[in-house]
Amino acid sequence: MESRLNYFGHPLAGKVLKHINTAGKVVSETTLPLTVQELVKIRASQINGCGFCTDMHTKDAVAAGETAQRLHLVAAWREATVFTDAERAALELAEQGTRIADAAGGVTDEAWAEAVRHFDEDQLVALISLIAIINAYNRINVINQQPAGSYQPGQFG
């Protein structure tokens, strides 16, 4: 499989990605736990069918010490007993925030209330922002058919 174009090597894309990457760096430096951040990125990428981001974020999670068992269960997190209540709240918000078009009301009040129980306001802002950022990346990669499998942890800095 080859990408439709060299998006990551294009000068205009570089300008766009600079801003998305800056936003991502801001989120990564918040108190939102890194584990939650990676789980959210993985789950949104699975939902969106983004192999490139799923590959990247599972490898980054492993490099950060995440277990294979938990990574194997992200897609079935509702039935899995290996996630904390906070992680489950973040995964629910990520799913509903990613699948906005699937529900006329968007994110439910119940999902939001559960997230509020586990995260402070700064972390909620970071979580919302992270969901938006990973969805943007997923769309870029899916539209461009960016191949998956060759990512190495830390490859992008």
Summary of the structure (lengths in Angstrom):
residues: 157
radius of gyration: 15.3
end to end distance: 24.9
largest distance: 45.2
contacts: 451
relative contact order: 0.20
helix: 69%
strand: 0%
